[in-house]
Amino acid sequence: MSFRSPTLWALAVLAANIPSIAATRLYVSSYAGTITTLNLTQTTNSTYNLTNLATTTGCAPNATWLQLDVVNRNLFCLDEGIVVGNGSLSSFKIQDDDIGSLKQVGHETIPNAPVNSALIHSSDNKRQLLAIAHYAWALTTWVVDPTTASFHRVVHYNFTMSKPGPNAARQAAPHPHQVLMDPQNKYLVVPDLGSDLLLVFYVDPVVLSIKRCPPIKVTPGSGPRHGVFHTTSKNSTSGSADGEGATTYYYLVSELSSTLVGYKVTYLPNNGGLRMDPFASGPAYGTSNSTIFSGNAPAEIALSPDKKQLIVSNRNATFFTNITNPDPKNDTAIASDTLATFSLDSNAGGEDVVKFTGLSPAGGSFPRQFSLNGDGSLVAVGLQNSGRVVIYSRCTKSGKIGDKVLASYEGLGGVTSVVWDECGKGSGKKHS
């Protein structure tokens, strides 16, 4: 089944949809080895500004992923270690001051090429486990003290393959690329780009130990990268049900085949794992135009807070060739890669129906990662090749992303991730 494809949408978002915010902080990691704290503010005339509050090199030399624990005010950073041959894990306590200072607590050398993580909570919320995907064929887990942000390693899995995959240049070895917890907090799912597998692990809800389950095969040569879960119910219009009668779906972005595939998820008895049956498939950049981006490499996927849209970042899908330069000091127009939006509707049986709704500019080259703020009204995009972070507005009703950059910050090096911290001092919000 393919995605239903309307005519390419109009990208402009009316000024009335531009949200109003107090000062909000964002943390940005970069292959330059830095974590930069940015401050997003809005003036009385609705002009947005991004300013640099602080920079730390505590996650050098190649910071690649940030994991924020907003409740306990902890920030974890993965260093991919591209230039040194091993990775590292660092933890920081976010200080309650005007700039959200990062006080480093822990730093430890870890197996090579950590690229993604997930923070898992025990059923009594007293313990945490940090699970890390290592592109260099490993998964590690770390017990975390949420009060102090200290950590120690528990498990180290090394993965192997009997032979290279169809794409020998990219699939000579296993390459785990993400760690994601399912909606029932029972299973870790780890897309392995090298082996064309979704690795599955059962997580004990009390002690947070993990047990390996049978893997799920995906299309050979597709190179699975990142995924998201979505849960619906026949009796729910919000798409947020996760109890009896709920249906769970998993949406997977595959880097090598440049595809978005939807799977219906079945929970196997006796904590025996998951079964996933594909029901929808299409290009990760959508299908409403005849352009084929042969070099496209989709990177990130996110579910909107209202659970009604999927957004996918596409690298090398340079559909926009002449957008206003996000750098206010440079009036030369630039080309831009894309963000693709897909709506999640429900049929009469409450089942997901996926529909491509449009492309939006990403604000530059190689949108490796992006994230939505809490209500989904703003999108922060980390542009690896452009070395910048941009902020776009997003209409929370239609899901449309604006075509005008609200704010940008330049000179960050190879941006790898950007996360929102809307509960810091001056934000006007409190964590719960």
KOLDO-492653 format. One record per residue: residue in one letter; y, z, x of N, C-alpha, C in turn. Coordinates in steps of 0.001 Angstrom, whole numbers, padded with zeros to 6 digits, always signed. Each point is the difference from the previous one (the first is absolute). Layout:
# KOLDO-492653
aYZXYZXYZX;...
***
This chain:
# KOLDO-492653
m-001189+000000+000853+001189+000000-000853+001232+000000+000884;s+000956-000838-000297+001232-000066+000776+001127+000688-000736;f+001062+000377+000760+001170+000605-000618+000712-001024-000863;r+000471+000414-001155+000832-000858-000833+001383-000091+000634;s+000607-001191+000021+001178-000244+000819+001153-000569-000798;p+001052+000784-000253+001178-000523-000678+000899-000730+000975;t+001044-000612-000526+001012-000624+000842+000669+001066+000859;l+000351-000368+001241+000633+000952+000922+001192+000652-000674;w+000038+001331+000072+001044+000737-000708+001372-000173+000639;a+001012+000369-000771+001353+000110+000558+000074+001320+000729;l+000432-000033+001271-000105+001179+000853+001164+000967-000138;a+001129-000469-000502+001173+000878-000067-000246+001138-000981;v+000389+001194+000392-000096+001169-000871+001402+000430-000380;l+000255+000211-001276+001340+000341-000471+000485+001287+000637;a+001292+000079+000206+000583+001182+000638-000317+001268-000773;a-000196-000126-001300-000304+001181-000809-001319+000633+000388;n-000874-000769+000647-001288+000526+000390+000032+000679+001362;i+001126-000088+000724+000072+000614+001314+000075+001508-000177;p-000924+000744+000634-000082+001430-000246+001107+000766+000692;s+000200+001223-000467+000963+000904+000621-000764+001112+000707;i+000327+000273+001277-000742+000986+000762+000945+000928+000736;a-000510+001207+000301+000666+000859+000966-000514-000399+001375;a+000414+000729+001033-000484-000292+001346-001517+000157+000041;t-000674-000978+000578-001448-000012+000088-000397-000383+001421;r-000977+000701+000550-000449-000299+001351-001229-000893-000020;l-000112-000815+001045-001184-000802+000250-000406+000193+001459;y-001306+000055+000230-000517+000067+001364-000642-001344+000342;v+000321-000493+001201-000420-001339+000412-000730+000086+001336;s-001219-000546+000067-000723-000082+001274+000137-001403+000570;s-000114-000091+001317+000202-001281+000682-000898-000099+001222;y-000438-001225+000285-000749-000254+001227+000833+000294+001243;a+001304+000207-000159+000831+000418+001118-000273+001454+000387;g-000836+000695-000773-000372+001370+000319+000872+001037-000645;t+000767-000375-000999+000956+000917-000603-000334+000310-001458;i+000450+001177-000441+000127+000320-001416+001494+000171-000242;t+000545-000820-000888+001425+000042-000303+000205+000569-001395;t+000918+000948-000104+000358+000573-001293+001248-000704-000506;l-000151-000720-001118+001124-000709-000599+000483+000733-001239;n+001288-000110-000267+000597+000621-001174+000564-001087-000902;l-000495-000071-001242+000477-000989-000967+000975+000689-000947;t+001221-000507-000055+001026+000556-000885+000598-001107-000850;q+000607+000388-001092+000677-000929-000897+001423+000490-000236;t+000966-000876+000224+001398+000359-000203+000370-000155-001470;t+001215+000404-000343+000439-000053-001393+000112-001420-000525;n+000150-000996+000897+000086-001386-000466-001358-000700+000058;s-001082+000798+000018-001381-000485-000037-000420-000723+001279;t+000712+000209+001088-000423-000544+001291-000975+000962+000661;y-001094-000561+000506-001015+000808+000665+000179-000094+001513;n-000337+001097+000681+000065+000028+001455-001228+000697+000565;l-000539-000562+001093-001056+000646+000769+000578+000409+001342;t-000120+001269+000347+000488+000481+001279-001113+000739+000731;n+000098+000019+001333-000993+000641+000846+000369+001463+000185;l-000873+000900-000483+000226+001428+000169-000583+000534+001297;a-001159-000511+000392-000673+000522+001199-001124-000949+000404;t-000377+000075+001268-001124-000778+000534-000801+000890+000939;t-001325-000063-000121-000864+000733+000910-001024-000943+000609;t-000401+000296+001232-001047-000765+000682-001293+000806+000076;g-000141+000974-000880-001175+000865+000023-001290-000664-000410;c+000078-001258-000440-001208-000745-000389-000145-001264+000840;a+000608-000008+001183-000064-001149+000900-001419-000121+000597;p-000359-001222+000488+000893-001152+000196+000041-001023-001141;n-000940+000077-000976-000084-001060-001015-000256+000593-001381;a+001020+000660-000543-000143+000635-001319-000321-001059-001049;t-001073+000226-000769-000479-001045-000907-000139+000421-001456;w-000036+001308-000286-000206+000426-001399+000527+001411-000192;l+000651+000242-001146+000516+001306-000356-000680+000510-001263;q-000380+001267+000019-000615+000659-001156+000851+001209-000349;l+000643-000024-001158+000902+001072-000410-000696+000933-000977;d+000052+001291+000292-000420+001045-000930+001274+000637-000518;v+000493-000513-001133+001315+000410-000485+000012+001453-000445;v-001111+000505-000523-000047+001373-000512+000109+001010+001134;n-000770-000216+001057-000014+000942+001116+000995-000353+001097;r+000764-001080-000208+001034-000443+000929-000575-000298+001382;n-001114-000748+000000-000650-000427+001237+000031-001517+000112;l+000130-000500+001221-000064-001433+000265-000984-000231+001130;f-000956-000900-000237-000990-000361+001009+000262-001436+000444;c-000165-000249+001286+000254-001332+000544-001165-000444+000857;l-000435-001232-000217-001028-000624+000823+000651-000904+001037;d-000463+000123+001229+000422-000882+001091-001178-000894+000339;e+000192-001313-000181-001106-000945+000197-000427-000106+001458;g+000895+000332+000925-000360+000009+001418-000299-001368+000564;i+000726-001014-000448-000267-001373+000428+000139-000144+001510;v+000971+000670+000584+000298-000216+001420-000692+001002+000915;v-000738+000969-000572-000623+001019+000851-001507+000112-000168;g-000590-000646-000996-001454-000011-000123-000582+001143-000811;n+000812+000902-000497-000472+001034-000918+001110+000295-001001;g-000388+000560-001138+000986+000346-001009+000395+001451+000095;s+000884+000415-000894+000352+001415-000087+000394+000337-001423;l-000124+001284-000315+000400+000545-001292+001019+001097+000251;s+001136-000100-000686+001051+001005+000124+000330+000569-001374;s+000368+001267-000030+000431+000618-001249+001357+000668+000198;f+000785+000013-001081+001351+000526+000034+000247+000838-001263;k+000767+001064+000151+000536+000729-001145+001403-000525-000263;i+000259-000372-001254+001327-000480-000384+000896+001208-000250;q+001082+000077+000756+000884+001157-000081+000944-000119-001202;d+000366+001138-000542+000887+000026-001164+001453+000012+000470;d+000397-001093+000630+001376-000127+000453+000580-001308-000527;d+001203-000309+000390+000706-001148-000568-000590-001340+000414;i-000756-000028+001084-000545-001278+000477-001519-000062-000076;g-000635+001030-000570-001454-000034-000085-000648-000066+001361;s+000460+000832+000918-000505-000019+001376-001514+000141+000027;l-000628-000665+000958-001443+000061+000161-000343+000900+001180;k-000646+001121-000283-000451+000908+001048-001466-000283+000285;q-000280-000500+001209-001371-000381+000318-000881+001232+000140;v-001166-000066-000658-000951+001107+000008-001233-000346+000817;g-000552-001191-000248-001236-000383+000665+000067-001390+000585;h-000762-000214+001051-000133-001330+000606-001324-000033+000735;e-000846-000961-000358-001322-000073+000613-000415-001446+000191;t-000606-000277+001155-000586-001315+000252-001211-000177-000901;i-000089-001157-000650-001090-000285-000929-000573-001387+000319;p-001117-000383-000614-000553-001336+000258+001013-001110-000230;n-000241-001123+000624+000966-001096+000055+000309-000590-001382;a+001220-000506-000115+000445-000857-001102-000047+000636-001385;p+000525+001216-000173+000151+000516-001370+001088-000786-000722;v-000290-000423-001242+000952-000857-000714+000349+000480-001398;n-000752+000957-000551+000235+000415-001372-000671+001347-000241;s+000524+000757-000972-000589+001310-000266+000142+000361-001467;a-000749+001025-000396+000102+000576-001338-000130+001501+000133;l+000797+000740-000767-000036+001458+000011-000721+000465-001261;i-001102+000704+000188-000883+000389-001097+000103+001509-000209;h+000072+000409-001269+000153+001412-000339-001295+000530-000613;s-000358+001229+000343-001164+000621-000613+000284+000327-001457;s-001043+000274-000753+000156+000242-001436+000837+001237-000292;d+000055+000952+000954+000829+001188-000205+001362-000125+000677;n+000278-001183+000579+001283-000293+000656+000308+000921+001178;k-001034+000610+000579+000217+000880+001145-000311-000674+001332;r-000693-001120-000047-000388-000691+001228+000396-001466-000087;q+000190-000602+001169+000327-001420+000074-000854-000663+001068;l-000270-001268-000242-000719-000819+000963+000790-001282+000200;l+000309-000324+001247+000661-001256+000323-001060-000976+000494;a-000195-001090-000744-000960-001036+000395+000768-001170+000589;i-000469-000516+001151+000715-001039+000731-000903-001203+000234;a+000514-001187-000351-000689-001260+000308+000473-000499+001354;h-000947-000301+000865+000295-000525+001342-000428-001466+000043;y+000956-000872+000268-000308-001432+000070-001086-000280+001032;a-000053+000822+001021-001065-000123+001005-001248+000746-000481;w-000494-000453-001157-001301+000283-000583-000384+001468-000170;a+000915+000824-000509-000335+001410-000195+000699+000593-001220;l-000542+001128-000448+000629+000862-000997-000083+001419+000525;t+001121+000706+000006-000008+001405+000386+000600+000834-001128;t-000428+001276-000065+000590+000926-000960+000452+001254+000734;w+001086+000610-000540+000650+001125+000650+000340+001060-001044;v-000418+001236+000255+000393+001110-000859+001447+000356+000315;v+000807+000133-001060+001419+000274+000155+000338+001350-000625;d+000780+000786+000717+000574+001209-000579+001320-000400-000654;p+000082-000017-001332+001213-000497-000656+001231+000870+000262;t-000212+001251+000360+001136+000882+000255+000673-000315+001328;t-000822-000258+001022+000544-000198+001349+000004-001450+000452;a-000754-000885-000679-000186-001406+000383-000832-000148+001261;s-000702+001050+000424-000930-000127+001114-001295-000644-000492;f-000803-000532+000911-001191-000750-000396-001067+000064+001086;h-001263-000258-000402-001080-000178+000973-001036-000952-000589;r-000669-000720+000897-000920-001055-000438-001319+000575-000501;v-000544-000680-001027-001264+000409-000589-001069-001075+000187;v+000302-001244-000367-000991-001078-000025+000540-001210+000739;h-000889-000704+000688+000338-001264+000650-001149-000979-000241;y+000249-000993-000860-000964-001064-000250+000382-001223+000822;n-000956-000565+000738+000178-001307+000633-000817-001023-000781;f+000593-001140-000320-000681-001032-000764-000409-001153+000918;t-001080-000671-000364-000509-001123+000797-000323-001180-000909;m-000110-001186+000618-000426-001219-000688-001072-000669+000838;s-000956-000637-000681-001083-000667+000727+000436-001339+000575;k+001013-000618-000623+000514-001283+000486+001416-000194-000537;p+000777-000900+000615+001364-000234-000484+000010-000557-001421;g+001122+000196-000681+000176-000554-001330+000380-001462+000055;p+000225-000626-001173+000339-001429-000041+001246-000369+000804;n+000973+000903+000039+001200-000230+000798-000201+000723+001327;a-000630-000691+000952-000438+000650+001235+001157+000597+000788;a+001152-000636-000067+001145+000489+000773+000502+001342-000524;r-000111+000240-001305+000507+001224-000602-001110+000959-000443;q-001248-000484+000010-001081+000807-000542-001143+000164+000993;a+000359+000215+001252-001009+000226+001036-000539+001427-000041;a+000724+000894-000679-000383+001409-000083+000547+000571-001302;p-000497+001170-000409+000573+000648-001188+001466+000359+000234;h+000804-000115-001081+001422+000328+000091+000452+000734-001257;p-000346+001290-000145+000505+000761-001146+001527-000012-000024;h+000592-000230-001190+001443-000190-000035+000727+000921-000969;q-000702+000707-000837+000642+000891-000968-000972+001094-000398;v+000542+001141-000408-000784+001071-000614+000647+000308-001344;l-000793-000056-001064+000550+000189-001350-000942+000866-000820;m+000569+001008-000669-000784+000863-000874-000022-000582-001404;d-001136+000093-000678-000108-000544-001359+000678+000938-000997;p+000238-000456-001239+000741+000812-000979-000685+001305-000383;q-001328+000072+000148-000714+001233-000334-000126+000944+001185;n+000599-000373+001120-000042+000816+001219-001430+000321+000427;k-000849-001025-000087-001394+000165+000402-000376-000851+001205;y+000658-001151+000146-000426-000953+001025+001170-000509+000832;l-000267-000150+001288+000882-000731+000897-000468-001448+000054;v+000931-000938-000131-000316-001416+000146+000764-000523+001216;v-000718-000655+000897+000570-000473+001264-000253-001500+000131;p+000992-000849-000260-000180-001437+000214-000177-000291+001496;d-001059-000733+000312-000315-000355+001393+000224-001495+000174;l+001115-000355+000619+000384-001402+000177-001007-000771+000826;g-000648+000662+000955-000926-000690+000884-001352-000292-000616;s-000526+000935-000798-001363-000146-000526-000048-000511-001431;d+001174-000226-000632+000047-000424-001403-000742+000979-000903;l+000287+001290+000222-000601+001062-000788+001074+000962-000487;l-000280+000641-001132+000729+001187-000415-000919+001177+000298;l+000340+000770+001026-000787+001168+000364+000325+001122-000973;v-001022+000722-000450+000174+001015-001039-000568+001331+000498;f+000767+001073-000216-000421+001337+000401+000236+000969-001147;y-001030+000806-000313+000168+001067-000985+000675+001192+000671;v+000963+000611-000697+000733+001143+000532-000334+001237-000824;d-000549+001018+000651-000277+001258-000690+001327+000650-000372;p+000221+000310-001294+001323+000469-000430+000353+001407+000465;v-000987+000761+000445+000244+001383+000404+000217+000105+001503;v-000970-000472+000778+000086+000155+001462+000581-001231+000685;l+000167-001114-000762+000592-001248+000514-000835-000652+001101;s-001319+000236-000026-000888-000773+000870-000192-001381-000606;i-000376-000994+000808-000194-001350-000515-001417-000476+000279;k-000509-000826-000931-001350-000562+000113+000074-001496-000230;r-000618-000754+000876+000057-001448-000106-000863-000507-001153;c+000550-000926-000797-000697-000633-001119-000215-001479+000330;p-000810-000703-000788-000191-001430+000277+001321-000758-000054;p+000230-000905+000960+001248-000780-000004-000020-001081-001067;i+001167-000520-000311+000153-001059-000987+000388-001289+000728;k-000763-001057-000220+000277-001268+000654+001108-000752-000743;v+000895-000624+000765+001008-000881-000579-000219-001402+000555;t+000821-000944-000401-000195-001397+000381-000031-000157+001516;p-001030-000636+000558-000084-000193+001449+001222-000737+000553;g+000560+000531+001073+001151-000610+000645+001325+000349-000621;s-000001+000840-001057+001255+000293-000701+000857+001010+000750;g-000608+000914+000737+000775+000967+000763+000757+000990-000855;p-000692+000903-000724+000691+000954-000877+000925+000924+000799;r+001212+000221-000518+001003+000791+000724+000402+001271-000750;h+000631-000149-001179+000477+001163-000758-000327-000167-001474;g-000153+001113-000696-000272-000036-001429+000700+001131-000728;v-000002-000089-001344+000495+001074-000861-000925+000121-001207;f-000063+001204-000562-000735+000232-001236+000952+000003-001187;h-000543-000364-001164+000740+000053-001261-000970+000435-001078;t+000399+000985-000810-000877+000537-001026+000629-000165-001372;t-000775-000485-000953+000483-000197-001365-000970+000621-000990;s+000453+000123-001248-000837+000516-001069+000326-000746-001274;k-000978-000165-000871+000240-000637-001295+001027+000771-000821;n+000099+001305+000252+000907+000842-000770+001299+000295+000741;s+000244-000737+001089+001180+000273+000810+000865-001237+000111;t+001300+000155-000201+000946-001099+000207+000720+000133+001331;s-000188+001135+000688+000691+000235+001270-000786-000491+001197;g-001288-000270-000218-000813-000437+001133-000311+001119+000962;s+000140+001242-000417-000165+001104+000934-001206+000882-000312;a-000783-000365-000998-001136+000837-000357-001043-000006+001103;d-000661+001143+000206-001061+000042+000995-001182+000850-000471;g-000061+000271-001278-001063+000835-000530-001054-000820-000716;e-000626+000616-001016-001070-000658-000739+000519-001259-000684;g-000756-001066+000111+000389-001263-000598+000920-000834+000850;a+000388+000507+001164+000896-000745+000877-000769-001091+000740;t+000715-001070+000330-000557-001081+000816+000798-000085+001286;t-000707-000071+001104+000647-000040+001310-000133-001389+000597;y+001120-000478+000570+000042-001288+000684+000473+000204+001431;y-000392-000927+000849+000416+000026+001400+000520-001383+000346;y+001210-000044+000568+000620-001274+000376+000102-000073+001512;l-000586-001056+000548-000155-000143+001443+000782-001196+000521;v+000807+000246+001019+000672-001070+000737-000807-000287+001265;s-000371-001250+000168-000756-000408+001182+000880-000870+000890;e+000108+000400+001260+000944-000630+000922-000417-001405+000408;l-001279-000199+000298-000428-001280+000564-000095-001100-001051;s-000360+000340-001217-000082-001000-001068+001278-000084-000819;s+000942+000920+000238+001281+000046-000715-000222+000070-001513;t-000852+000931-000425-000346+000110-001412+000249+001407-000533;l+000178+000047-001318+000009+001243-000761-001162-000074-000970;v-000905+000976+000072-001190+000010-000839-000058+001314-000765;g-000243-000094-001314-000162+001173-000840-001463+000289-000251;y-000375+001271+000093-001382+000426-000225-000040+001070-001092;k-001011-000075-000847-000278+001090-000929-000943+000977+000688;v+000349+001290-000046-000712+001017+000776-000964+000774-000892;t-001205+000188+000498-000999+000836-000661-000368+001140+000942;y+000015+001220-000532-000403+001164+000783-001513+000177-000109;l-000684+000023+001127-001448+000145+000005-000380+001468-000177;p-001170+000261-000586-000394+001397-000262-000281+000770+001289;n+000026+001317-000122-000362+000908+001092+000846-000208+001254;n+001276-000319-000215+000921-000196+001121-000520-001033+000991;g-000625-001044-000580-000656-001004+000833+000892-001144+000434;g+001278+000016-000383+000901-001057+000440+000625-000761-001151;l+000465-001190+000305+000711-000839-000959-000629-001386-000056;r+000117-000614-001176-000293-001429-000128+001284-000688-000426;m+000280-001166+000589+001202-000737-000357-000377-001433-000371;d+000423-000399-001208-000288-001340-000496+001308-000780-000122;p+000140-001120+000736+001257-000762-000055+000213-000629-001366;f+001249+000009-000486+000301-000616-001292+001242-000888+000058;a+000783+000062+001064+001198-000828+000115+000270-000281+001466;s+000499-001200+000286+000271-000366+001388+001070-001077+000051;g+000824+000038+001039+001029-001005+000183+000722+000199+001313;p+000899-000916+000364+000769+000149+001232+000865+001262-000031;a+000122+000647+001137+000789+001227+000077+001484-000256-000205;y+000437-001257+000123+001410-000328-000213+000223-000614-001379;g-001001+000054-000889+000168-000505-001358-000318-001466-000120;t+000091-000493-001227-000470-001362-000264+000963-000829-000833;s+001273+000372-000045+000905-000720-000890+000708-001174+000668;n-000306-000264+001251+000599-001147+000671-001074-000716+000796;s+000274-001222+000389-001004-000829+000669-000049+000241+001506;t+000891+000830+000533+000030+000252+001428-001230+000785+000425;i-000659-000443+001073-001128+000708+000571+000431+000547+001355;f-000043+001311+000160+000386+000627+001259-001268+000212+000830;s-000341-001005+000795-001277+000022+000713-000075+001127+001028;g+001148+000433+000533-000015+001067+000992+000306+001370-000568;n-000027+000127-001325+000384+001268-000608-000983+001111+000358;a+000547+001186+000249-000817+001170+000311+000516+001175-000822;p-000504+000159-001226+000471+001122-000823-000288+001323+000691;a+000886+000973-000223-000102+001241+000751-000167+001222-000891;e+000979+000245-000870+000012+001226-000789-000106-000311-001483;i-000555+000948-000750-000062-000087-001452+000359+001371-000560;a+000749+000012-001105+000386+001260-000638-000052-000155-001511;l-000301+001094-000674+000034+000084-001458+001294+000690-000389;s+000729-000574-000957+001266+000590-000421-000240+001371-000622;p+001006+000886+000026-000190+001344-000558-000436+000021-001463;d+000441-001012-000788-000430-000055-001400-001342-000690-000170;k-000585-000426+001113-001340-000598+000034-000080-001315-000785;k+001118-000717-000065+000020-001250-000751+000140-001234+000888;q+000261+000188+001290+000134-001137+000915-000665+000293+001338;l-000485-001076+000612-000426+000014+001399+001024-000781+000805;i+000285+000464+001216+000879-000715+000911-000750-000213+001306;v+000085-001205+000539-000689-000353+001244+001012-000579+000972;s-000001+000480+001246+000856-000595+001029-000772-001097+000728;n+000702-001107+000231-000616-001169+000623+000744-000370+001276;r-000726+000002+001116+000561-000403+001282-000306-001478+000227;n+000983-000739+000430-000111-001455+000214-000032-000792-001298;a+000355+000607-001100+000199-000738-001254+001513-000139-000182;t+000593-000891+000799+001460-000101+000065+000510-000945-001077;f-000097+000464-001244+000417-000804-001145+001519-000119-000070;f+000694+001045+000438+001466+000026-000053+000554-000418+001363;t+000728-001072+000028+000452-000571+001270+001471+000223+000292;n+000730+000610-000948+001443+000073+000184+000575+001191-000767;i-000371+001221+000420+000541+001176-000677+001154+000580+000828;t+000833+000761-000650+001110+000662+000694-000544+000947+001059;n+000559-000052+001185-000454+000864+001086+000188+001464-000389;p-001066+000812+000061+000152+001419-000338+000923+000753+000945;d+000177-000532+001211+000882+000632+000973+001450-000323-000367;p+000781+000986-000411+001384-000280-000423+000878-000533+001125;k-000465+000131+001247+000763-000496+001135-000337-001456+000343;n-000913-000577-000769-000469-001359+000305+000022-000814-001292;d+000807-001055-000035+000109-000797-001223-000893-001238+000022;t-000910-000091+000969-000933-001125+000057-001169+000245-000952;a-000218-000925-000922-001108+000128-000944-001333-000017+000751;i-001010+000644-000575-001303+000092+000651-001107-000415-000970;a-001171-000266+000554-001199-000216-000802-000661+001349-000269;s-000783+000062-001059-000624+001271-000358-001416-000204-000516;d-000890+000895+000446-001319+000116-000606+000136+000614-001395;t-001131+000285-000642+000054+000298-001431-000690+001302-000397;l+000453+000499-001164-000710+001007-000775-000441-000662-001295;a-001278+000101-000317-000526-000587-001239-000290+001112-001003;t+000374-000230-001257-000221+000982-001052-000998-000543-001019;f-000913+000871-000417-001016-000330-000999+000037+001083-001079;s+000012-000415-001258-000023+000978-001087-001439+000350-000350;l-000190+001234-000464-001296+000470-000458+000109+000276-001488;d-000471-000949-000795-000016+000164-001444-001397+000421-000436;s-000148+000327-001258-001301+000389-000530-000379-000904-001156;n-001276-000381-000070-000478-000764-001138-000399+000958-001126;a-000574-000539-001050-000331+000814-001179-000984+001111+000326;g-000801-000211+001046-000966+001017+000386+000533+000986+001012;g+001291-000088+000310+000584+000907+000976-000269-000379+001432;e-000502-001221+000233-000338-000435+001347+001198-000692+000659;d+000060+000107+001323+001103-000581+000747+000029-001525-000103;v+001214-000541-000180+000257-001430+000089+001122-000170+001024;v-000286-000751+001062+000945-000141+001109+000769-001304-000152;k+001334+000082+000133+000833-001193-000135+001077-000001+001076;f+000063-001074+000753+001052-000148+001007+001335-000208-000701;t+001039+000765+000424+001294-000108-000671+001132-000450+000898;g-000179-000047+001313+001081-000564+000801+000009+000429+001448;l+000767-000774+000786+000235+000294+001409+001418+000506+000194;s+000157+000911+000941+001302+000520+000384+000112-000050+001516;p+001214-000132+000531+000152+000026+001456-000302+001386+000545;a-000596+000020+001194-000310+001276+000646+001131+000482+000892;g+000975-000880+000295+001133+000398+000817-000118-000350+001461;g-001003-000828+000332-000180-000391+001390-001445-000354+000290;s-000399+000214+001250-001297-000475+000480-001009+001129+000163;f-001201-000245-000496-001173+000853+000169+000156+001364-000680;p-000006+000020-001335+000033+001274-000729-001347+000712+000107;r-000176+000705+001089-001285+000658+000275-000315+001068-001040;q+001042+000705-000442-000222+001092-000943+001253+000179-000853;f-000157+000510-001193+001136+000332-000863-000401+001199-000846;s+000978+000639-000612-000305+001102-000912+001063+000088-001082;l-000413+000495-001166+000889+000198-001152+000467+001442-000034;n+001241+000198-000467+000436+001375-000212-000698+000570-001232;g+000290+001270-000320-000784+000708-001001-000023-000624-001375;d+001133-000555-000463+000022-000603-001334-000168-001512+000029;g-000202-000562+001188-000242-001439+000120+001235-000858-000104;s+001193+000591+000080+001233-000771-000154+000504-000598+001305;l-000582+000428+001126+000398-000505+001314-001237-000306+000827;v+000100-001052+000815-001080-000392+000901+000544+000011+001421;a-000675+000718+000887+000340-000009+001428-001028-000846+000723;v+000467-001016+000734-000896-000942+000671+000160+000136+001510;g-001131+000179+000694+000002+000049+001453-000369-001357+000562;l+000938-000628+000715-000160-001366+000506-000268+000046+001500;q-001260-000238+000350-000430+000186+001382+000724-000936+000970;n-000010-001294-000287+000605-000953+000938+001525+000055-000003;s+000581+000345-001135+001456+000075-000090+000554+001308+000539;g-000842+001013+000143+000453+001286+000511+000958+000709-000928;r-000199-000154-001297+000937+000605-000954-000733+000589-001200;v+000708+000883-000683-000400+000496-001315+001043-000457-001003;v-000453-000525-001137+000916-000408-001062-000354+000733-001282;i+001003+000171-000845-000174+000623-001312+000351-001016-001072;y-000922-000202-000944+000240-000852-001167-000047+000852-001271;s+000743-000438-001016-000137+000620-001316-001205-000605-000709;r-000516+000741-000945-001128-000472-000801+000197+000493-001426;c-000088-000910-000962+000124+000364-001403-001284+000694-000444;t+000104+001241-000428-001197+000747-000358-000625-000458-001309;k+000759-000737-000824-000565-000512-001252-000782-001287+000201;s+000618-000962+000709-000653-001301+000179-000818-000086+001283;g+000291+000860+000957-000663-000063+001293+000637-000968+000974;k+001076-000693-000410+000636-000983+000873+000709+000675+001167;i-000183-000576+001165+000663+000477+001210+001225-000869+000245;g+001117+000627+000317+001244-000735+000185-000044-000953+001179;d+000924-000972+000005+000063-000963+001097+001121+000335+000982;k+000705+001089-000237+001094+000407+000875-000355+001311+000679;v+000132+000031+001329-000252+001217+000752+001096+001024-000297;l-000401+001188-000432+000975+001053-000277+000494+000668+001273;a-000909+000167+000967+000351+000633+001266-001050-000381+001025;s+000399+000009+001271-000951-000305+001066+000373+000793+001244;y-000987+000150+000889+000259+000608+001302-000721-000839+001049;e+000730-000378+001041-000481-000932+001009-000401+000723+001288;g-000671-000753+000886-000266+000466+001359-001051+001074+000118;l-000977-000001-000892-001022+001042-000011-001238-000367+000812;g-000032-001201+000569-001221-000437+000664-001013-000471-001023;g-001265-000056+000385-001042-000497-000893-000359+001018-001059;v+000691-000044-001146-000210+001000-001057-001424-000093-000531;t-000652+001157-000113-001393+000033-000443-000194+000716-001334;s+000869+000952-000331-000097+000658-001312+001311+000675-000326;v+000247+000171-001306+001186+000704-000480-000400+000804-001233;v+000353+001292-000007-000364+000880-001116+001243+000712-000513;w+000030+000229-001309+001106+000688-000660-000215+001501+000045;d+001073+000739+000250-000003+001457-000157+001144+000346-000940;e-000326+000134-001278+001020+000231-001022+000179+001475-000326;c-000613+000874+000807+000088+001433-000274+000685+000758+001131;g+000654-000718+000906+000689+000661+001083+001331+000576-000445;k+000612+000782+000884+001286+000622-000293+001036-001083-000293;g+000764+000179-001084+001021-000966-000369-000464-001055-000981;s-001317-000023-000282-000526-001015-000916+000203+000384-001464;g+000153+001289-000238+000118+000463-001384-001335+000147-000691;k-001118-000199+000756-001328+000093-000586-000793+001081+000722;k-000972+000566-000711-000903+000985+000591-001425-000472-000159;h-000826+000335+001001-001411-000341-000118-000676+000983-000936;s-001149-000437-000527-000754+000880-000914-001365+000306+000561;
***
